[in-house]
Amino acid sequence: MINLAEDAFKPRLHVTSYSSELLLETPMEHLDQVRQRIEKQPEMLHWVELKGFGDRSLLENFCYEFSIHRLEMEDVINTYQRPKLEEFEDHLFIVTRLLKNNNEGALKNDQLSLFVHKNLVITIQENYDDHFEAVRTRIRTGKGHLRSSGSDYLTYALLDSVVDTYFPLLEFLGEKLDELEDELFTNPSRASLQRIQLIKRELIVLRRAVFAERDKVNDILRSSSAFISDQTKLYFRDTYDHTIQVMDLVESYKEITASLMDIYLSSVSNRLNQVMKVLAVISTIFIPLTFIVGVYGMNFSSTDPETGEKLPWNMPELYSPYGYFGVMLFMLLVVLVQLFIFWKKGWMKKS
């Protein structure tokens, strides 16, 4: 029994059949139509697309019709499989990751499952997203070797198209890292830190997918399966090179992300130091003023209240007619002298 999610999309079938002279693209409702197309056109190469898992009976019939083992279909339905290659006598089973940005700019990680037969390639995914418009265009225009090649070359074209989608994704992440770097130097905030962490998590997901994708392509190159010709392996080497390039970019961006984290911490520390410096300057200015005000706030009398005797050592300035203004001017002079000293030492500059 195949277990399906309640919110799974209703299945859609689309069959593209082609040869060097003829092209047929047809959306279909039933598997019987697919079978009839394949039986009536055995000389053509057929690309069967199934999108959506919302019909259990169709999936079970699909397994029966194309000799797909239930364990393979479980890997198809459980869409968190690591990219891999599995070889069987009558077909190849390939899993790859479809990575793209959704409408909110977040990373979307989907799965594409391929079944490769002699004159048949089946692709299965859980949603209706189309990642292969470039491949369709090549089929329609007849450019290159696609129309005159077999299922292995179509498989190469699909997998290479998947790997090529990683480059604009990395370019988008690179632009976000550049923006974050500028922001961290001008106005670092908690939101900046959260975006750094988000990019870091996306890079981790991308790194896992690309590393597994590289291993899978390497398995294809080393495979002795009759479904992959030596001539097509030459093209898969190019895909392998692309995965290496993506891996290098991912590692570079991971290092940039780590450096941005250091920049954020340094910026926050520098801002804290600036605040502490301002507070220290203000405290240093008010310490002598507080001392002076405290001394003159003791209010000792200049005469003995019982005998009327003069007490010359008990702060006669308290009763001077200009004592208040004199003390205020003296305090202002202290502040100006302190500010001059701070300026000469460079403590008033913003670093």
C-alpha positions in Angstrom: 0.0 0.0 0.0 1.4 3.4 -1.0 1.0 6.1 1.7 0.1 9.5 0.3 -0.1 12.9 1.8 -3.7 14.3 2.1 -2.7 17.6 0.3 -0.9 15.8 -2.6 -1.5 17.3 -6.0 -3.8 15.6 -8.5 -1.6 13.7 -11.0 -0.9 15.1 -14.4 0.5 13.1 -17.3 2.3 14.5 -20.2 4.1 12.5 -22.9 6.7 13.8 -25.3 7.5 11.4 -28.1 10.1 12.3 -30.7 12.5 11.0 -33.4 14.7 12.9 -35.7 11.7 13.5 -38.1 8.7 13.6 -35.8 7.6 15.2 -32.6 4.4 14.6 -30.5 3.6 16.4 -27.3 0.4 15.3 -25.6 -1.1 15.8 -22.1 -2.9 12.6 -21.2 -5.6 11.6 -18.7 -5.1 7.8 -18.4 -2.3 5.3 -18.4 -4.0 3.5 -21.2 -3.2 6.4 -23.5 0.4 6.3 -22.5 0.6 2.6 -23.2 -1.0 3.0 -26.6 1.4 5.8 -27.5 4.4 3.7 -26.6 3.1 0.6 -28.4 2.1 2.4 -31.5 5.4 4.3 -31.8 8.1 1.9 -30.7 10.7 3.6 -33.0 10.3 6.9 -31.1 11.8 8.0 -27.8 9.2 8.7 -25.2 9.5 11.1 -22.2 6.7 10.4 -19.8 6.1 13.1 -17.1 4.1 12.4 -14.0 3.4 15.4 -11.7 1.5 15.0 -8.5 0.9 12.1 -6.1 -2.8 12.6 -5.4 -4.1 9.3 -6.9 -3.1 6.1 -5.2 -4.7 3.8 -7.8 -2.9 5.6 -10.7 0.5 5.3 -8.9 -0.1 1.5 -8.3 -1.1 1.0 -11.9 2.0 3.1 -12.9 4.2 0.7 -11.0 2.6 -2.3 -12.7 2.7 -0.8 -16.1 6.4 0.2 -16.1 7.7 -2.6 -13.8 8.6 -0.2 -11.0 9.2 -2.0 -7.7 7.2 -0.8 -4.7 10.4 0.1 -2.8 11.4 2.3 -5.7 8.0 4.0 -5.6 8.4 4.5 -1.9 11.6 6.4 -2.6 9.7 8.5 -5.1 6.8 9.3 -2.7 9.1 10.0 0.2 10.6 13.1 -1.3 13.6 13.6 0.9 15.9 11.1 -0.7 19.6 11.7 -1.3 20.6 11.9 -5.0 21.5 8.4 -6.1 21.8 5.9 -8.9 20.3 2.4 -8.7 20.9 -0.1 -11.5 18.5 -2.8 -12.5 18.4 -5.2 -15.4 15.6 -3.5 -17.3 16.1 0.1 -16.1 18.0 2.7 -14.1 16.5 4.5 -11.1 17.9 8.0 -10.5 17.1 10.6 -7.8 18.1 14.2 -8.0 17.3 17.4 -6.1 15.5 20.4 -7.6 16.6 23.6 -5.9 15.1 27.0 -6.6 13.8 30.1 -4.9 10.1 30.4 -4.2 8.1 33.6 -4.5 9.4 34.8 -1.1 13.0 34.2 -2.0 13.5 31.2 0.3 15.1 28.0 -0.9 12.7 25.4 -2.2 14.1 21.8 -2.2 12.1 19.3 -4.3 12.8 15.8 -5.6 12.9 14.5 -9.2 12.9 10.8 -9.8 13.9 9.3 -13.2 13.4 5.9 -14.6 15.5 5.2 -17.7 14.6 2.4 -20.1 15.8 1.7 -23.6 13.5 4.0 -25.4 11.7 5.5 -22.5 12.5 8.1 -19.8 10.0 8.6 -16.9 10.2 11.7 -14.7 8.2 12.0 -11.5 7.8 14.9 -9.2 5.2 15.9 -6.5 4.3 19.4 -7.8 3.6 21.1 -11.1 6.8 23.2 -11.3 8.4 23.0 -14.7 12.2 22.9 -14.6 12.9 21.7 -18.1 11.7 24.4 -20.5 15.2 24.6 -22.0 15.1 20.9 -22.7 11.7 21.2 -24.3 12.9 24.0 -26.5 15.9 21.9 -27.7 13.5 19.1 -28.5 11.1 21.3 -30.4 13.8 23.1 -32.4 15.8 20.0 -33.1 19.1 21.7 -32.1 22.0 19.5 -31.0 22.0 15.8 -30.7 18.8 15.4 -28.6 16.4 14.4 -31.3 18.8 11.9 -32.8 20.0 10.4 -29.5 18.7 7.8 -27.1 17.2 7.8 -23.6 20.7 8.2 -22.1 21.3 11.5 -23.8 17.8 12.7 -22.7 18.7 11.7 -19.2 21.9 13.7 -19.5 20.0 16.7 -20.8 17.6 16.6 -17.8 20.3 16.1 -15.2 22.5 18.8 -16.7 19.6 21.2 -16.8 19.0 20.5 -13.0 22.7 21.2 -12.2 22.6 24.4 -14.3 19.8 25.8 -12.2 22.2 25.8 -9.2 24.3 28.6 -10.7 21.6 31.3 -10.8 20.6 30.2 -7.2 24.2 30.7 -6.1 24.3 34.1 -7.9 21.3 35.2 -6.0 22.9 34.1 -2.7 26.0 35.9 -3.7 24.1 39.1 -4.2 22.4 38.8 -0.8 25.8 38.3 0.8 27.2 41.5 -0.9 24.2 43.4 0.4 24.6 42.0 3.9 28.3 43.0 3.9 27.5 46.6 3.1 24.7 46.6 5.7 27.1 45.2 8.4 29.5 48.0 7.9 26.8 50.7 8.0 24.0 49.5 10.3 24.4 46.0 11.7 21.3 44.7 13.5 19.7 41.5 14.7 17.8 41.3 11.4 21.2 41.2 9.6 22.3 38.3 11.9 19.1 36.4 11.1 19.6 36.8 7.4 23.2 35.5 7.7 21.9 32.5 9.6 19.3 31.9 6.9 21.8 32.0 4.1 24.1 29.7 6.1 21.3 27.1 6.4 20.5 27.4 2.7 24.2 26.8 1.9 24.2 23.7 4.1 21.2 22.3 2.2 22.7 23.2 -1.2 26.1 21.7 -0.1 24.4 18.4 0.8 22.5 18.2 -2.5 25.5 19.1 -4.6 27.9 16.7 -2.9 25.4 13.9 -3.4 24.8 15.0 -7.0 28.5 14.9 -7.7 28.7 11.4 -6.3 25.7 10.3 -8.3 27.2 11.7 -11.6 30.4 10.0 -10.7 28.5 6.7 -10.3 27.0 7.2 -13.7 30.5 7.7 -15.2 31.7 4.5 -13.6 28.6 2.5 -14.4 28.8 -0.4 -16.8 25.1 -0.3 -17.5 24.0 -0.8 -21.1 21.5 2.1 -20.6 24.4 4.6 -20.6 26.7 4.6 -23.6 30.3 5.6 -23.6 29.6 8.5 -25.9 27.0 9.9 -23.5 29.4 9.5 -20.6 31.6 12.2 -22.3 28.7 14.6 -21.8 28.2 13.5 -18.2 31.8 14.5 -17.6 30.8 18.0 -18.4 27.9 17.7 -15.9 30.5 16.4 -13.3 32.6 19.5 -14.0 29.6 21.7 -13.3 29.0 20.0 -10.0 32.6 20.6 -9.0 32.2 24.3 -9.9 29.0 24.5 -7.8 30.8 22.9 -4.9 33.7 25.4 -5.1 31.2 28.3 -5.1 29.3 26.8 -2.2 32.5 26.4 -0.1 33.5 30.0 -1.0 30.1 31.4 0.1 30.3 29.4 3.3 33.7 31.1 4.1 32.1 34.5 3.2 29.2 33.7 5.5 31.6 32.9 8.4 33.5 36.1 7.7 30.2 38.1 7.7 29.5 36.6 11.1 32.8 37.9 12.4 32.1 41.3 10.8 28.8 41.4 12.6 30.3 40.6 16.0 33.1 43.1 15.4 30.6 45.8 14.4 28.5 45.2 17.4 31.5 45.2 19.7 32.8 48.4 18.1 29.4 50.1 18.6 29.4 49.0 22.2 32.9 50.4 22.6 31.7 53.7 21.1 28.8 53.8 23.6 31.1 53.0 26.5 33.6 55.6 25.4 30.9 58.3 25.3 29.7 57.2 28.7 33.2 57.2 30.1 33.8 60.7 28.8 30.5 62.0 30.3 31.4 60.3 33.6 34.9 61.7 33.6 33.5 65.2 33.1 30.9 65.0 35.8 33.2 63.3 38.5 35.1 66.6 39.4 31.8 68.6 39.0 30.1 66.2 41.4 33.0 66.6 43.8 32.9 70.4 43.8 29.1 70.5 44.2 29.4 67.9 47.0 32.0 69.9 48.8 29.9 73.1 48.6 26.8 71.3 49.6 28.1 70.6 53.1 26.9 74.1 54.2 29.2 74.7 57.2 28.5 77.9 59.0 31.1 80.7 59.0 30.2 81.9 62.5 29.5 80.1 65.8 25.7 80.3 66.4 26.1 80.5 70.2 29.1 82.9 70.6 29.0 84.6 67.2 32.7 84.0 66.7 34.0 84.0 63.1 35.1 80.6 61.8 37.5 81.5 58.9 38.2 77.9 57.9 34.6 76.9 57.4 34.1 77.8 53.7 33.6 81.5 53.7 32.8 81.2 50.0 29.3 80.0 51.0 28.4 83.5 52.0 30.3 85.4 49.3 27.9 87.6 47.2 29.5 86.2 44.0 30.2 82.7 45.3 27.6 80.9 43.2 28.8 82.5 39.9 32.4 82.0 40.9 31.9 78.3 41.5 29.9 77.9 38.3 32.6 79.6 36.2 35.2 77.4 37.9 33.2 74.3 37.1 32.9 75.4 33.4 36.6 76.0 33.3 37.2 72.4 34.6 34.9 71.0 31.8 36.7 73.0 29.1 40.1 71.9 30.3 38.9 68.3 30.3 37.4 68.5 26.8 40.7 70.1 25.5 42.7 67.2 27.1 40.4 64.6 25.5 40.6 66.3 22.1 44.4 66.4 22.2 44.5 62.7 23.1 42.1 61.9 20.2 39.4 60.5 22.5 36.8 62.7 20.9 37.1 61.3 17.4 34.7 58.7 16.2 36.5 55.5 15.3 
